[in-house]
Amino acid sequence: MGTPKALLLFDGEPLILHIVRTLQPLFGNLVVVASPGQQLPSMPVTLVHDDVAYQGPVGGIYYGLKAAEGEFAFVTSCDSAFLSAPLISHLMAQRADHDVVVPRWEGRFQPLLAVYRRTVLPLLEQQLANGQLRPVYLFDKVRTRPVEEDEIRRFDPDGASFFNMNTPEDYAEALTRWRALHDRDASITCTIELFGVAQLLAQTKEISLALPPDATFAHVFEALARRVPLLAGRVISADRSRLADGYVCNVNGLDFVRSAAAKVNPGDNIAIISADAGG
Amino acid sequence: MHGFWGRLLHVDLTSGRGVYRDLEEPRLRQYLGGIGLGTSLLCEYAPAGVDPLSPANPLILTSAPLVGTRLTTTAKFAVVTKSPLTGFIADSLSSSHFALELKRLGIDALVITGQAPALAYLFVDHGRVDIRNATHLRGSAPDETETRIRAELDSPAAWIASIGTAGENLVRFATISNEGRHAGRGGVGAVMGSKNLKAIAVCGDRATVVAEPEAVETIAGSLRLRSVGSLTDKYRRLGTVANLAVFNHLGALPTRNFQQATFEDAEALSGETLTGSSFSRRHGCASCTIQCERLFKSRTGNGEQRLEYETLFALGPLCGIRDPADVLDAAQLCDRYGLDTISTGGTLAWAIETGERGLLPGAWKLGLRFGNAQGVLSAIRAIAAREGIGELLAEGSRRAATETGGSSPDWAMHVKGLELPGYEPRSLKTMALGLAVSPRGACHNRSGAYEADFSGKVDRLRGDPQRGPLVAASEDFAAVLDSLIICKFLRKCFTDFYAEAAAIVSGVTGWDYTEDELRTAGERIHTVKKLFNIREQWQPADDWLPPRLLTEKLTSGVARGVGLHPEELRGMIQGYYQARGWDEAGFVPERKLEELGIASASESSLHGSSGRA
């Protein structure tokens, strides 16, 4: 595409930064695996480089896992622009008693949107030595938990997480999709009024959000967390799907909304406040 | 006995003697500590019909089973007496080191009756009772009193609770203060003043012994962790002042004596603004992981002042004051004199409106106008000293309005004589019911009725009889919290409160205490408060709201045009009495007493005097 995928401009910033910002609220430590000598923007991550170039996904997973902290790591590619935080949380939640948790979308395993236990490192090393550069070879050798399509759709109805950009057309489509979801041209807008801790964290009292026409409060939380990442994990849940415990939404000064599935109406004034009115 | 000591100390200031007395286990099991035990003792020690400011009215300080354990937010004590403001029960809480030291005396309650011949302070030192001259402390502020008494006792380990000028002058909404905190509502400081008791100093060495240390530590550790999560973020990051902007947004911020429910200058007074512009430091009670207190930079005193929502609302929007510095000055005066800020603000707001309507020339002359801070500050000084118009206002809004006459009682915003806290009843209908029926008077602490209004599960702008069970459950819950004693700011951190709290009681006391037993204890404690009030001539008309709330609709904010119809309130009250198992007039039937096991000697004085209970 003329430019390394990681540096394609997306939502006004290099794609790799977009991915990092998406994952940051979910994970304490992020590792980015770059090809030898590849230049990347400054990011709050651990940056490692492949020892050998062109070793495919197995190489990326191997070097990433090697540098990762903790027993498990979630692995994704730098062109997954539409990652679903709820899906990632679900995958992580399945990891007990398994070495790999991997989604199967449209009949194919998705090894670059999967969870790996670090104990698979020797097997990956062996694969690299044998030139077996496809991750699926690993799945037969370890305790693999496939996550099937119907299960995926509960968290990511359209499988947007699996959308990759391999051609200029894919890139153009990704930009179009993003605009439809998030741009100001989207069909409804609402105003978020922040009170208390939310206001202190965001350092603003009010934020205007553009949302799809059928937006629910889950869209609001996702969009708000994207706009103010500091809110994720504090006021909005880490997976961005709901408010954190202790917070509640009030709509237009009247109705208190507790369900993330509730629909947002055009022009709604949504106040995010502490659920505890005591004092 | 674990968790408790099984005894109380009764000090008679008239004779100067202190007597220890056993507290039997069944009574502690039934009433726990704190407010529950205090209520039970009040029924026993207060003669029916006693004048609240007479020597015979007992001033009761109670400890609780959890005080001195490793459970967070439990360093608290209760003060229970007959209120000089309402004529009914006054039950207030305060906290921190005085609470811990009171427990270290090896008593569960300190009952004080009688009257010292001259201003005195009581020193209970490792079990010894000493009543000392305090005439040299007359007029001193609580913080000065604490410093001076500690110095003259040469006992750095002593902790002190005291009254300010307001208590000495029997202002009916005077507080008892310790370490900057106050047992604030209902005029407990005036009762202390009526006994010529300037202060109580305590110094002990007994450590609370729990039955199952490991089990208690497991729960305590878990609660400590939960207490620093998102559920308490508001308290830890902003303190309760965070309420002001939210309440204004919801049309629930009482303004200018409840003439409006929004304040045009709310932003200047909001917790967010104060935190950004005037924040000085964060503080908290002993043994607390939440640390909700906020001190803000002030232009007077020692340069900083505690402020929480109720004080901010009462001395701010309720009096039309918009400058945070003025509110902080007013709060500082109230702390210095030992005045309940809610009742002070409520009484001043009444006086301002009455003056503006031409019925109270003295208020007008003093400069009392909505928005005029100097007038408010002058009036606070006058109240504490009972000088000029302060003599009238020191009686509280109900008595002041009755004496002033005309239509002024219509805008005296109290229930049973206790001024309303900062929750607008017309836009918070469950809270309206909670305020109307509370035994303490207009109170936001002895139930959390507003929680239903903020839950999204009820229509907060429209009342219905189904609010009755919600308020009753909330009162019982509060009775348990206030008797164990656990801070209400921890309440949301429990996953299953009654199960976890029963496990705590069992672990601390060694009793096999069940959820059901705890629920029943909550209902019993609340019911005995009501029985005390009935004995003190409570009538159905006392469970009601001020005329303004029932005749005027809100004129601003999202709830503009909303009112509270008397029938709407009556329906809610009936729903409440029904949920409580009381009769239609709100009296407690005999079968309810039997059901709750309220027939012991301690409550025998309750029977027969009302003719209905």
Boltz contact constraints between the chains, C-beta under 6 A:
constraints:
  - contact:
      token1: [A, 195]
      token2: [B, 245]
      max_distance: 6.0
  - contact:
      token1: [A, 195]
      token2: [B, 246]
      max_distance: 6.0
  - contact:
      token1: [A, 196]
      token2: [B, 234]
      max_distance: 6.0
  - contact:
      token1: [A, 196]
      token2: [B, 238]
      max_distance: 6.0
  - contact:
      token1: [A, 196]
      token2: [B, 242]
      max_distance: 6.0
  - contact:
      token1: [A, 197]
      token2: [B, 233]
      max_distance: 6.0
  - contact:
      token1: [A, 197]
      token2: [B, 237]
      max_distance: 6.0
  - contact:
      token1: [A, 199]
      token2: [B, 272]
      max_distance: 6.0
  - contact:
      token1: [A, 244]
      token2: [B, 230]
      max_distance: 6.0
  - contact:
      token1: [A, 245]
      token2: [B, 230]
      max_distance: 6.0
  - contact:
      token1: [A, 245]
      token2: [B, 231]
      max_distance: 6.0
  - contact:
      token1: [A, 246]
      token2: [B, 230]
      max_distance: 6.0
  - contact:
      token1: [A, 246]
      token2: [B, 231]
      max_distance: 6.0
  - contact:
      token1: [A, 246]
      token2: [B, 233]
      max_distance: 6.0
  - contact:
      token1: [A, 253]
      token2: [B, 249]
      max_distance: 6.0
  - contact:
      token1: [A, 253]
      token2: [B, 250]
      max_distance: 6.0
  - contact:
      token1: [A, 253]
      token2: [B, 558]
      max_distance: 6.0
  - contact:
      token1: [A, 254]
      token2: [B, 558]
      max_distance: 6.0
  - contact:
      token1: [A, 256]
      token2: [B, 456]
      max_distance: 6.0
  - contact:
      token1: [A, 258]
      token2: [B, 456]
      max_distance: 6.0
  - contact:
      token1: [A, 271]
      token2: [B, 249]
      max_distance: 6.0
  - contact:
      token1: [A, 273]
      token2: [B, 246]
      max_distance: 6.0
  - contact:
      token1: [A, 274]
      token2: [B, 234]
      max_distance: 6.0
  - contact:
      token1: [A, 276]
      token2: [B, 492]
      max_distance: 6.0
  - contact:
      token1: [A, 277]
      token2: [B, 450]
      max_distance: 6.0
  - contact:
      token1: [A, 277]
      token2: [B, 454]
      max_distance: 6.0
  - contact:
      token1: [A, 278]
      token2: [B, 488]
      max_distance: 6.0
  - contact:
      token1: [A, 279]
      token2: [B, 240]
      max_distance: 6.0
  - contact:
      token1: [A, 279]
      token2: [B, 243]
      max_distance: 6.0
  - contact:
      token1: [A, 279]
      token2: [B, 309]
      max_distance: 6.0
